[in-house]
């Protein structure tokens, strides 16, 4: 049952949302705007509080001024009564996550509200602080059965470090209280993928190796590393994007139908996909992966610097582009390649899944004119959310049959009058409700690292460096070769 918007606030329990990293980019750019929009829709109970935690010396009023500026910058056209209502909920507390000092203040702030039935601790900080913060929360006496902790990616840099973080957080919180967030899973188009697959009968019979030729998943960015160079150079595209975002999208495409869409059923099926991914040998890594790094180029008509210039020094071996040919070894997908591609400073910003179906088994129109191709389902994640089904049709007119590719389009912006919520809006509300469906479970995270780690190890031992590609292009030429040797090409968004 779906409650009307006006009833949602009363249906949710009172909650304290404690944001570690409360003055950071994520909090000001995504989290607080998300809470603003939910407050605007009447979905935050009146007694919900937001507590920003940082090392800054500021009181509540100073922090509210920071939040106000952040909303003005990242939301734009604001409803002032909602702004004032949200700011009245906002408080600030100075704490150093690595120090034992001051945690009694957090205890006092939270324990003075016995009517609050749940607490959300959002760790918008470096993963190295996840364990220490959780330990100090426990020592401060603010962790009970109603508490929940939200972990931002990345969960570690490899399998061993991921296990250490999971162990440290798991010593304080039960697995049911841990919400590992991947904001891609909160996007409307990603969630609609499940509805498209499982609420429509015409697709499911075709969703297998008999009818699907291959699947492409692209997450491209036109921006460079910007001021994230220090973090990015220790991470790279494989850790930053493939291990989480792209593998989660792959799981939703490849998973079996769950019995129902519930708290654990979807995560159970995603785990099976991750466990079915073929682990690559060193030779397969050399053959089936491409890594690149952007050089100076032109994006949107402006000359942009190289990765080395963005970083401030030459000689880095970090990849800013990855393309991978992956295989899901199970009954449904045997023999169907999944091509994954992500990169920075590419020719456009787009996230898209393309399911390419096989050609008709028999050419019934041998004397027809025109250009055609296989049917394709484009699932557009961003910037414009929607779907496009490419088909072949006869062009109107006498004088024979002329074939032409056409598309059936679903644009969320034109089909639905409602505003499409940002991913963090939905995910924050799910945390408050205690609904883990769209969050990653520990075994999912570790299964993803198990598949990624042989690639990392082979790259680390190889003398080869990432191939260069000019900014403003679709990546290194070897990425095109990866598909061409299979007789396929990347399906660009304008195709």
Secondary structure as a PSIPRED ss2 file (coil, helix, strand):
# PSIPRED VFORMAT (PSIPRED V4.0)

   1 X C   1.000  0.000  0.000
   2 X C   1.000  0.000  0.000
   3 X C   1.000  0.000  0.000
   4 X C   1.000  0.000  0.000
   5 X H   0.000  1.000  0.000
   6 X H   0.000  1.000  0.000
   7 X H   0.000  1.000  0.000
   8 X H   0.000  1.000  0.000
   9 X H   0.000  1.000  0.000
  10 X H   0.000  1.000  0.000
  11 X H   0.000  1.000  0.000
  12 X C   1.000  0.000  0.000
  13 X C   1.000  0.000  0.000
  14 X C   1.000  0.000  0.000
  15 X E   0.000  0.000  1.000
  16 X E   0.000  0.000  1.000
  17 X E   0.000  0.000  1.000
  18 X E   0.000  0.000  1.000
  19 X E   0.000  0.000  1.000
  20 X E   0.000  0.000  1.000
  21 X C   1.000  0.000  0.000
  22 X C   1.000  0.000  0.000
  23 X C   1.000  0.000  0.000
  24 X C   1.000  0.000  0.000
  25 X H   0.000  1.000  0.000
  26 X H   0.000  1.000  0.000
  27 X H   0.000  1.000  0.000
  28 X H   0.000  1.000  0.000
  29 X H   0.000  1.000  0.000
  30 X H   0.000  1.000  0.000
  31 X H   0.000  1.000  0.000
  32 X H   0.000  1.000  0.000
  33 X H   0.000  1.000  0.000
  34 X H   0.000  1.000  0.000
  35 X H   0.000  1.000  0.000
  36 X H   0.000  1.000  0.000
  37 X H   0.000  1.000  0.000
  38 X H   0.000  1.000  0.000
  39 X H   0.000  1.000  0.000
  40 X H   0.000  1.000  0.000
  41 X C   1.000  0.000  0.000
  42 X C   1.000  0.000  0.000
  43 X C   1.000  0.000  0.000
  44 X C   1.000  0.000  0.000
  45 X C   1.000  0.000  0.000
  46 X C   1.000  0.000  0.000
  47 X C   1.000  0.000  0.000
  48 X C   1.000  0.000  0.000
  49 X E   0.000  0.000  1.000
  50 X E   0.000  0.000  1.000
  51 X E   0.000  0.000  1.000
  52 X E   0.000  0.000  1.000
  53 X E   0.000  0.000  1.000
  54 X E   0.000  0.000  1.000
  55 X C   1.000  0.000  0.000
  56 X C   1.000  0.000  0.000
  57 X C   1.000  0.000  0.000
  58 X C   1.000  0.000  0.000
  59 X C   1.000  0.000  0.000
  60 X H   0.000  1.000  0.000
  61 X H   0.000  1.000  0.000
  62 X H   0.000  1.000  0.000
  63 X H   0.000  1.000  0.000
  64 X H   0.000  1.000  0.000
  65 X H   0.000  1.000  0.000
  66 X H   0.000  1.000  0.000
  67 X H   0.000  1.000  0.000
  68 X H   0.000  1.000  0.000
  69 X H   0.000  1.000  0.000
  70 X H   0.000  1.000  0.000
  71 X H   0.000  1.000  0.000
  72 X H   0.000  1.000  0.000
  73 X H   0.000  1.000  0.000
  74 X H   0.000  1.000  0.000
  75 X C   1.000  0.000  0.000
  76 X C   1.000  0.000  0.000
  77 X C   1.000  0.000  0.000
  78 X C   1.000  0.000  0.000
  79 X C   1.000  0.000  0.000
  80 X H   0.000  1.000  0.000
  81 X H   0.000  1.000  0.000
  82 X H   0.000  1.000  0.000
  83 X H   0.000  1.000  0.000
  84 X H   0.000  1.000  0.000
  85 X H   0.000  1.000  0.000
  86 X H   0.000  1.000  0.000
  87 X H   0.000  1.000  0.000
  88 X H   0.000  1.000  0.000
  89 X H   0.000  1.000  0.000
  90 X E   0.000  0.000  1.000
  91 X E   0.000  0.000  1.000
  92 X E   0.000  0.000  1.000
  93 X E   0.000  0.000  1.000
  94 X E   0.000  0.000  1.000
  95 X C   1.000  0.000  0.000
  96 X C   1.000  0.000  0.000
  97 X C   1.000  0.000  0.000
  98 X C   1.000  0.000  0.000
  99 X C   1.000  0.000  0.000
 100 X C   1.000  0.000  0.000
 101 X C   1.000  0.000  0.000
 102 X C   1.000  0.000  0.000
 103 X H   0.000  1.000  0.000
 104 X H   0.000  1.000  0.000
 105 X H   0.000  1.000  0.000
 106 X H   0.000  1.000  0.000
 107 X H   0.000  1.000  0.000
 108 X H   0.000  1.000  0.000
 109 X H   0.000  1.000  0.000
 110 X H   0.000  1.000  0.000
 111 X H   0.000  1.000  0.000
 112 X C   1.000  0.000  0.000
 113 X C   1.000  0.000  0.000
 114 X C   1.000  0.000  0.000
 115 X C   1.000  0.000  0.000
 116 X C   1.000  0.000  0.000
 117 X C   1.000  0.000  0.000
 118 X E   0.000  0.000  1.000
 119 X E   0.000  0.000  1.000
 120 X E   0.000  0.000  1.000
 121 X E   0.000  0.000  1.000
 122 X E   0.000  0.000  1.000
 123 X E   0.000  0.000  1.000
 124 X C   1.000  0.000  0.000
 125 X C   1.000  0.000  0.000
 126 X C   1.000  0.000  0.000
 127 X C   1.000  0.000  0.000
 128 X H   0.000  1.000  0.000
 129 X H   0.000  1.000  0.000
 130 X H   0.000  1.000  0.000
 131 X H   0.000  1.000  0.000
 132 X H   0.000  1.000  0.000
 133 X H   0.000  1.000  0.000
 134 X H   0.000  1.000  0.000
 135 X H   0.000  1.000  0.000
 136 X H   0.000  1.000  0.000
 137 X H   0.000  1.000  0.000
 138 X H   0.000  1.000  0.000
 139 X H   0.000  1.000  0.000
 140 X C   1.000  0.000  0.000
 141 X C   1.000  0.000  0.000
 142 X C   1.000  0.000  0.000
 143 X C   1.000  0.000  0.000
 144 X C   1.000  0.000  0.000
 145 X C   1.000  0.000  0.000
 146 X C   1.000  0.000  0.000
 147 X E   0.000  0.000  1.000
 148 X E   0.000  0.000  1.000
 149 X E   0.000  0.000  1.000
 150 X E   0.000  0.000  1.000
 151 X E   0.000  0.000  1.000
 152 X C   1.000  0.000  0.000
 153 X C   1.000  0.000  0.000
 154 X C   1.000  0.000  0.000
 155 X C   1.000  0.000  0.000
 156 X C   1.000  0.000  0.000
 157 X C   1.000  0.000  0.000
 158 X C   1.000  0.000  0.000
 159 X H   0.000  1.000  0.000
 160 X H   0.000  1.000  0.000
 161 X H   0.000  1.000  0.000
 162 X H   0.000  1.000  0.000
 163 X H   0.000  1.000  0.000
 164 X H   0.000  1.000  0.000
 165 X H   0.000  1.000  0.000
 166 X H   0.000  1.000  0.000
 167 X H   0.000  1.000  0.000
 168 X H   0.000  1.000  0.000
 169 X H   0.000  1.000  0.000
 170 X H   0.000  1.000  0.000
 171 X C   1.000  0.000  0.000
 172 X C   1.000  0.000  0.000
 173 X C   1.000  0.000  0.000
 174 X C   1.000  0.000  0.000
 175 X H   0.000  1.000  0.000
 176 X H   0.000  1.000  0.000
 177 X H   0.000  1.000  0.000
 178 X E   0.000  0.000  1.000
 179 X E   0.000  0.000  1.000
 180 X E   0.000  0.000  1.000
 181 X C   1.000  0.000  0.000
 182 X C   1.000  0.000  0.000
 183 X H   0.000  1.000  0.000
 184 X H   0.000  1.000  0.000
 185 X H   0.000  1.000  0.000
 186 X H   0.000  1.000  0.000
 187 X C   1.000  0.000  0.000
 188 X H   0.000  1.000  0.000
 189 X H   0.000  1.000  0.000
 190 X H   0.000  1.000  0.000
 191 X H   0.000  1.000  0.000
 192 X H   0.000  1.000  0.000
 193 X H   0.000  1.000  0.000
 194 X H   0.000  1.000  0.000
 195 X H   0.000  1.000  0.000
 196 X H   0.000  1.000  0.000
 197 X H   0.000  1.000  0.000
 198 X H   0.000  1.000  0.000
 199 X C   1.000  0.000  0.000
 200 X C   1.000  0.000  0.000
 201 X H   0.000  1.000  0.000
 202 X H   0.000  1.000  0.000
 203 X H   0.000  1.000  0.000
 204 X H   0.000  1.000  0.000
 205 X C   1.000  0.000  0.000
 206 X C   1.000  0.000  0.000
 207 X C   1.000  0.000  0.000
 208 X C   1.000  0.000  0.000
 209 X C   1.000  0.000  0.000
 210 X C   1.000  0.000  0.000
 211 X C   1.000  0.000  0.000
 212 X E   0.000  0.000  1.000
 213 X E   0.000  0.000  1.000
 214 X E   0.000  0.000  1.000
 215 X E   0.000  0.000  1.000
 216 X E   0.000  0.000  1.000
 217 X E   0.000  0.000  1.000
 218 X E   0.000  0.000  1.000
 219 X E   0.000  0.000  1.000
 220 X E   0.000  0.000  1.000
 221 X C   1.000  0.000  0.000
 222 X C   1.000  0.000  0.000
 223 X C   1.000  0.000  0.000
 224 X C   1.000  0.000  0.000
 225 X C   1.000  0.000  0.000
 226 X H   0.000  1.000  0.000
 227 X H   0.000  1.000  0.000
 228 X H   0.000  1.000  0.000
 229 X H   0.000  1.000  0.000
 230 X H   0.000  1.000  0.000
 231 X H   0.000  1.000  0.000
 232 X H   0.000  1.000  0.000
 233 X H   0.000  1.000  0.000
 234 X C   1.000  0.000  0.000
 235 X C   1.000  0.000  0.000
 236 X C   1.000  0.000  0.000
 237 X H   0.000  1.000  0.000
 238 X H   0.000  1.000  0.000
 239 X H   0.000  1.000  0.000
 240 X H   0.000  1.000  0.000
 241 X H   0.000  1.000  0.000
 242 X H   0.000  1.000  0.000
 243 X H   0.000  1.000  0.000
 244 X H   0.000  1.000  0.000
 245 X H   0.000  1.000  0.000
 246 X H   0.000  1.000  0.000
 247 X H   0.000  1.000  0.000
 248 X H   0.000  1.000  0.000
 249 X H   0.000  1.000  0.000
 250 X H   0.000  1.000  0.000
 251 X H   0.000  1.000  0.000
 252 X H   0.000  1.000  0.000
 253 X H   0.000  1.000  0.000
 254 X H   0.000  1.000  0.000
 255 X C   1.000  0.000  0.000
 256 X C   1.000  0.000  0.000
 257 X C   1.000  0.000  0.000
 258 X C   1.000  0.000  0.000
 259 X C   1.000  0.000  0.000
 260 X C   1.000  0.000  0.000
 261 X C   1.000  0.000  0.000
 262 X C   1.000  0.000  0.000
 263 X C   1.000  0.000  0.000
 264 X C   1.000  0.000  0.000
 265 X H   0.000  1.000  0.000
 266 X H   0.000  1.000  0.000
 267 X H   0.000  1.000  0.000
 268 X H   0.000  1.000  0.000
 269 X H   0.000  1.000  0.000
 270 X H   0.000  1.000  0.000
 271 X H   0.000  1.000  0.000
 272 X H   0.000  1.000  0.000
 273 X H   0.000  1.000  0.000
 274 X H   0.000  1.000  0.000
 275 X H   0.000  1.000  0.000
 276 X H   0.000  1.000  0.000
 277 X E   0.000  0.000  1.000
 278 X C   1.000  0.000  0.000
 279 X C   1.000  0.000  0.000
 280 X C   1.000  0.000  0.000
 281 X C   1.000  0.000  0.000
 282 X H   0.000  1.000  0.000
 283 X H   0.000  1.000  0.000
 284 X H   0.000  1.000  0.000
 285 X H   0.000  1.000  0.000
 286 X H   0.000  1.000  0.000
 287 X H   0.000  1.000  0.000
 288 X H   0.000  1.000  0.000
 289 X E   0.000  0.000  1.000
 290 X E   0.000  0.000  1.000
 291 X E   0.000  0.000  1.000
 292 X E   0.000  0.000  1.000
 293 X E   0.000  0.000  1.000
 294 X E   0.000  0.000  1.000
 295 X E   0.000  0.000  1.000
 296 X C   1.000  0.000  0.000
 297 X E   0.000  0.000  1.000
 298 X E   0.000  0.000  1.000
 299 X E   0.000  0.000  1.000
 300 X C   1.000  0.000  0.000
 301 X C   1.000  0.000  0.000
 302 X E   0.000  0.000  1.000
 303 X E   0.000  0.000  1.000
 304 X E   0.000  0.000  1.000
 305 X C   1.000  0.000  0.000
 306 X C   1.000  0.000  0.000
 307 X H   0.000  1.000  0.000
 308 X H   0.000  1.000  0.000
 309 X H   0.000  1.000  0.000
 310 X H   0.000  1.000  0.000
 311 X H   0.000  1.000  0.000
 312 X C   1.000  0.000  0.000
 313 X C   1.000  0.000  0.000
 314 X C   1.000  0.000  0.000
 315 X C   1.000  0.000  0.000
 316 X C   1.000  0.000  0.000
 317 X C   1.000  0.000  0.000
 318 X C   1.000  0.000  0.000
 319 X C   1.000  0.000  0.000
 320 X C   1.000  0.000  0.000
 321 X E   0.000  0.000  1.000
 322 X E   0.000  0.000  1.000
 323 X E   0.000  0.000  1.000
 324 X E   0.000  0.000  1.000
 325 X E   0.000  0.000  1.000
 326 X E   0.000  0.000  1.000
 327 X E   0.000  0.000  1.000
 328 X E   0.000  0.000  1.000
 329 X C   1.000  0.000  0.000
 330 X C   1.000  0.000  0.000
 331 X C   1.000  0.000  0.000
 332 X C   1.000  0.000  0.000
 333 X C   1.000  0.000  0.000
 334 X C   1.000  0.000  0.000
 335 X C   1.000  0.000  0.000
 336 X C   1.000  0.000  0.000
 337 X E   0.000  0.000  1.000
 338 X E   0.000  0.000  1.000
 339 X E   0.000  0.000  1.000
 340 X E   0.000  0.000  1.000
 341 X E   0.000  0.000  1.000
 342 X E   0.000  0.000  1.000
 343 X E   0.000  0.000  1.000
 344 X C   1.000  0.000  0.000
 345 X C   1.000  0.000  0.000
 346 X E   0.000  0.000  1.000
 347 X C   1.000  0.000  0.000
 348 X C   1.000  0.000  0.000
 349 X C   1.000  0.000  0.000
 350 X E   0.000  0.000  1.000
 351 X E   0.000  0.000  1.000
 352 X E   0.000  0.000  1.000
 353 X E   0.000  0.000  1.000
 354 X E   0.000  0.000  1.000
 355 X E   0.000  0.000  1.000
 356 X E   0.000  0.000  1.000
 357 X E   0.000  0.000  1.000
 358 X C   1.000  0.000  0.000
 359 X C   1.000  0.000  0.000
 360 X C   1.000  0.000  0.000
 361 X C   1.000  0.000  0.000
 362 X C   1.000  0.000  0.000
 363 X C   1.000  0.000  0.000
 364 X C   1.000  0.000  0.000
 365 X C   1.000  0.000  0.000
 366 X C   1.000  0.000  0.000
 367 X C   1.000  0.000  0.000
 368 X C   1.000  0.000  0.000
 369 X E   0.000  0.000  1.000
 370 X C   1.000  0.000  0.000
 371 X C   1.000  0.000  0.000
 372 X C   1.000  0.000  0.000
 373 X C   1.000  0.000  0.000
 374 X C   1.000  0.000  0.000
 375 X C   1.000  0.000  0.000
 376 X E   0.000  0.000  1.000
 377 X E   0.000  0.000  1.000
 378 X E   0.000  0.000  1.000
 379 X E   0.000  0.000  1.000
 380 X E   0.000  0.000  1.000
 381 X E   0.000  0.000  1.000
 382 X E   0.000  0.000  1.000
 383 X C   1.000  0.000  0.000
 384 X C   1.000  0.000  0.000
 385 X C   1.000  0.000  0.000
 386 X E   0.000  0.000  1.000
 387 X E   0.000  0.000  1.000
 388 X E   0.000  0.000  1.000
 389 X E   0.000  0.000  1.000
 390 X E   0.000  0.000  1.000
 391 X E   0.000  0.000  1.000
 392 X E   0.000  0.000  1.000
 393 X E   0.000  0.000  1.000
 394 X E   0.000  0.000  1.000
 395 X C   1.000  0.000  0.000
 396 X C   1.000  0.000  0.000
 397 X C   1.000  0.000  0.000
 398 X C   1.000  0.000  0.000
 399 X C   1.000  0.000  0.000
 400 X C   1.000  0.000  0.000
 401 X C   1.000  0.000  0.000
 402 X E   0.000  0.000  1.000
 403 X E   0.000  0.000  1.000
 404 X E   0.000  0.000  1.000
 405 X E   0.000  0.000  1.000
 406 X E   0.000  0.000  1.000
 407 X E   0.000  0.000  1.000
 408 X E   0.000  0.000  1.000
 409 X E   0.000  0.000  1.000
 410 X E   0.000  0.000  1.000
 411 X E   0.000  0.000  1.000
 412 X H   0.000  1.000  0.000
 413 X H   0.000  1.000  0.000
 414 X H   0.000  1.000  0.000
 415 X H   0.000  1.000  0.000
 416 X C   1.000  0.000  0.000
 417 X C   1.000  0.000  0.000
 418 X C   1.000  0.000  0.000
 419 X C   1.000  0.000  0.000
 420 X C   1.000  0.000  0.000
 421 X C   1.000  0.000  0.000
 422 X C   1.000  0.000  0.000
 423 X H   0.000  1.000  0.000
 424 X H   0.000  1.000  0.000
 425 X H   0.000  1.000  0.000
 426 X H   0.000  1.000  0.000
 427 X H   0.000  1.000  0.000
 428 X H   0.000  1.000  0.000
 429 X H   0.000  1.000  0.000
 430 X H   0.000  1.000  0.000
 431 X H   0.000  1.000  0.000
 432 X H   0.000  1.000  0.000
 433 X H   0.000  1.000  0.000
 434 X C   1.000  0.000  0.000
 435 X C   1.000  0.000  0.000
 436 X C   1.000  0.000  0.000
 437 X C   1.000  0.000  0.000
 438 X C   1.000  0.000  0.000
 439 X C   1.000  0.000  0.000
 440 X E   0.000  0.000  1.000
 441 X C   1.000  0.000  0.000
 442 X H   0.000  1.000  0.000
 443 X H   0.000  1.000  0.000
 444 X H   0.000  1.000  0.000
 445 X H   0.000  1.000  0.000
 446 X H   0.000  1.000  0.000
 447 X H   0.000  1.000  0.000
 448 X H   0.000  1.000  0.000
 449 X H   0.000  1.000  0.000
 450 X H   0.000  1.000  0.000
 451 X H   0.000  1.000  0.000
 452 X H   0.000  1.000  0.000
 453 X H   0.000  1.000  0.000
 454 X H   0.000  1.000  0.000
 455 X H   0.000  1.000  0.000
 456 X H   0.000  1.000  0.000
 457 X H   0.000  1.000  0.000
 458 X H   0.000  1.000  0.000
 459 X H   0.000  1.000  0.000
 460 X H   0.000  1.000  0.000
 461 X H   0.000  1.000  0.000
 462 X C   1.000  0.000  0.000
 463 X C   1.000  0.000  0.000
 464 X C   1.000  0.000  0.000
 465 X C   1.000  0.000  0.000
 466 X C   1.000  0.000  0.000
 467 X E   0.000  0.000  1.000
 468 X E   0.000  0.000  1.000
 469 X E   0.000  0.000  1.000
 470 X E   0.000  0.000  1.000
 471 X C   1.000  0.000  0.000
 472 X C   1.000  0.000  0.000
 473 X E   0.000  0.000  1.000
 474 X C   1.000  0.000  0.000
 475 X C   1.000  0.000  0.000
 476 X C   1.000  0.000  0.000
 477 X H   0.000  1.000  0.000
 478 X H   0.000  1.000  0.000
 479 X H   0.000  1.000  0.000
 480 X H   0.000  1.000  0.000
 481 X H   0.000  1.000  0.000
 482 X H   0.000  1.000  0.000
 483 X H   0.000  1.000  0.000
 484 X H   0.000  1.000  0.000
 485 X C   1.000  0.000  0.000
 486 X C   1.000  0.000  0.000
 487 X C   1.000  0.000  0.000
 488 X C   1.000  0.000  0.000
 489 X C   1.000  0.000  0.000
 490 X C   1.000  0.000  0.000
 491 X C   1.000  0.000  0.000
 492 X C   1.000  0.000  0.000
 493 X C   1.000  0.000  0.000
 494 X C   1.000  0.000  0.000
 495 X C   1.000  0.000  0.000
